[in-house]
Amino acid sequence: MPDVKELRFKDLIVFENEDYIIVNKPPYVATLDERTGDATSIIRMAKDYHADAQVCHRLDKETSGILAIAKNPEAYRSLSMQFEHRQVQKIYHAIVHGIHTLEWISVYLPLLPLPNGIVKIDKQLGKEAETIFNTLTLYKKHTLLECRPVTGRMHQIRVHLTALKAPIVCDEQYGGAPIFLSDIKRKFNLKKDTEELPLIRRVALHAQALNFRLLNEEEITIEAPYPKDIAALVRQLEKHG
């Protein structure tokens, strides 16, 4: 887990102009202020950098990747309307359990958030939710998927992947499990009296890219490199899996 106190907002920026700041959000950092009020959030860091900053959408605390911030009300309104009319293309990468050959498969299952923070599929009471999935890389026991949520429901990608029997690595809330080097390496010898640690300690989900229109109607796509933990996991899978 990164030391949040040592984070510098400038180091998170992957794109900036007079209207928008696009950051690569680290895992374990909340998008908005939490109820406890004692943790650093992206919105708090953004407002210290630019007083009128407004976050245009949210990522779960554990999820890393692209997050758009508006510098002024006009920019905020423009991007909010693009989100509302589903004109923003969001691309996520997820590492999931199992071998899954998916070619732009659409999952259309309504979702209902429960009071305990869990989201379930509910065809009667749930709100419409659609995600498109495509396989990027197959490993021995895992798959790297591209996920494109058409709607923006809470935990949408995670629940839809569980419905495909492809839970995300380390997503124990929705059927995923930790991944260890011993799971993928043929000859693995753990030192005596040593506890093996998982290769990643959070849900293996990363917001990889965002496509939207600037105020001058120019269409742009901004990408966010993998953080260290996802990059390290992919390297191990490529090497051993």
Sequence and secondary structure as in RCSB ss.txt:
>XXXX:A:sequence
MPDVKELRFKDLIVFENEDYIIVNKPPYVATLDERTGDATSIIRMAKDYHADAQVCHRLDKETSGILAIAKNPEA
YRSLSMQFEHRQVQKIYHAIVHGIHTLEWISVYLPLLPLPNGIVKIDKQLGKEAETIFNTLTLYKKHTLLECRPV
TGRMHQIRVHLTALKAPIVCDEQYGGAPIFLSDIKRKFNLKKDTEELPLIRRVALHAQALNFRLLNEEEITIEAP
YPKDIAALVRQLEKHG
>XXXX:A:secstr
   GGG  HHHHEEEE SSEEEEEE TT BSS  TT  S BHHHHHHHH TT EE S   SS EEEEEEESSHHH
HHHHHHHHHTT  EEEEEEEEES    SSEEEE  EEE TTS EEE TTTSB  EEEEEEEEE SSEEEEEEEES
S  TTHHHHHHHHTT  BTT GGGT     HHHH SS    TT     S SS  EEEEEEEEE TTS EEEEE  
  HHHHHHHHHHHHH 
